[in-house]
C-alpha cells in the first residue's frame, strides 16, 4: 500500500478568510452563510468562530435564536 502525503496549499487560512468576509458585511453573517461562502463544513466554521470570538476579533450577536458574527 502506497501513501501519498498531501501538502497544504498556500494562501489565506480559514480564520483570515472569515475576517476578510466579515469586513464587507458590517451587519454580520450567520454560520450557515459563512459556510456557504467558504464552501467549508459548518463544524469547521463554528470552530474558527469560537477561536476568533475568544481572541476578541469577532463578536457574536444573538437575534432570536440565530447568532450573527461581525468584526469588533
C-alpha positions in Angstrom: 0.0 0.0 0.0 1.4 3.4 -1.0 0.7 6.6 1.0 0.6 10.0 -0.6 1.4 12.9 1.6 -0.7 15.9 0.8 0.9 19.3 1.3 -1.0 22.4 2.3 -1.8 24.8 -0.4 -0.5 28.4 0.0 -3.0 31.1 0.7 -5.1 32.5 3.5 -6.2 30.4 6.4 -9.9 29.9 7.1 -9.7 32.3 10.0 -8.2 35.0 7.8 -10.8 34.4 5.1 -13.6 34.7 7.6 -12.2 38.1 8.8 -12.0 39.3 5.2 -15.6 38.3 4.5 -16.8 40.0 7.7 -15.1 43.2 6.8 -17.5 43.5 3.9 -20.6 42.6 6.0 -20.9 45.1 8.9 -24.4 43.7 9.7 -22.9 40.3 10.4 -23.3 36.8 9.0 -24.6 33.5 10.3 -22.5 30.3 10.5 -24.6 28.9 7.6 -24.0 31.9 5.4 -20.2 31.8 6.1 -20.2 28.0 5.4 -21.9 28.6 2.0 -19.5 31.4 1.0 -16.4 29.5 2.0 -17.6 26.0 0.9 -16.5 24.6 4.2 -18.4 22.4 6.7 -20.4 24.2 9.4 -18.4 22.5 12.1 -15.1 24.0 10.8 -16.7 27.5 10.7 -18.0 27.1 14.2 -14.6 26.1 15.5 -12.9 29.0 13.7 -15.5 31.5 15.0 -15.1 30.2 18.6 -11.4 31.0 18.3 -12.0 34.4 16.8 -14.5 35.3 19.5 -12.2 34.2 22.3 -9.4 36.3 20.7 -11.9 39.3 20.6 -11.5 39.8 16.9 -15.2 38.9 16.2 -18.3 39.4 18.3 -21.5 37.3 18.3 -24.9 38.9 18.5 -27.9 36.7 19.1 -31.1 37.7 17.3 -34.0 35.4 18.3 -32.3 32.0 18.0 -29.7 32.9 15.4 -26.1 34.1 16.1 -24.7 36.8 13.8 -21.0 37.3 13.7 -19.3 40.6 12.9 -16.0 42.3 13.4 -15.4 44.1 16.7 
